[in-house]
Amino acid sequence: MLGKYKRKKTFFLRAIIICSIISSGGCGSYCKLVEPNKSTGHFPTNTQVRKESIKINKQLDIKEHKALLYIRNTSSPPSGNLELFNFMKKSIGKLEFFSEIKDKQQIRVEMAEDKVIKNTYQVTDGMIIEWLQKKYNNFLIADYRLRSLGGYNFGLDFNVINPDNDETVLSISHKAFNLSGLDQPVFYPVLNSFSDWIRENAG
């Protein structure tokens, strides 16, 4: 019981650290929207994701899936950190590849307007994907998770899934030391790797 209590305590402490960094000091001083370099598609940072941190990197005819990127992670509205979510969503939008980028709450509202559901909260992820497949045919799903690793160390997991076969086509697990902000050591390197993957597969 004592070990279980300690694990729960550690989890909540890490959650508090992340919230205090992103919310309190947070996305006012971090999560700054900037324009990526038009030539490279990269956001400004001297940090790169290590090769071993890219766990999965599969080829995909991404032009066939550019109609929509569905960001379904638990940090999306109405729960989770809205500022961080908006930062990730808008930053991906600045890559200027996907025709639409939507979150779970947006899609729930559209499903209700389409009279597919009556209550926006009585919908499963499977229902959302099935509805999106009928509407868009081909699209991609993105999940991300920011993790506190203790001290000034943070990790960002970023996955891209092809719902056609539920296959993960890109998986990044990046770790970095944060002293003065999360953008350059944590967020931008992962976004740059995602940009590289898009360009490599777009031809």
PyMOL commands that set and color helices and strands:
alter all, ss='L'
color gray80, all
select helices_A, chain A and resi 2-24+26-29+51-53+62-65+82-93+104-113+125-136+183-202
alter helices_A, ss='H'
color red, helices_A
select strands_A, chain A and resi 54-57+69-71+101-103+140-148+153-162+167-177
alter strands_A, ss='S'
color yellow, strands_A
deselect
rebuild
show_as cartoon
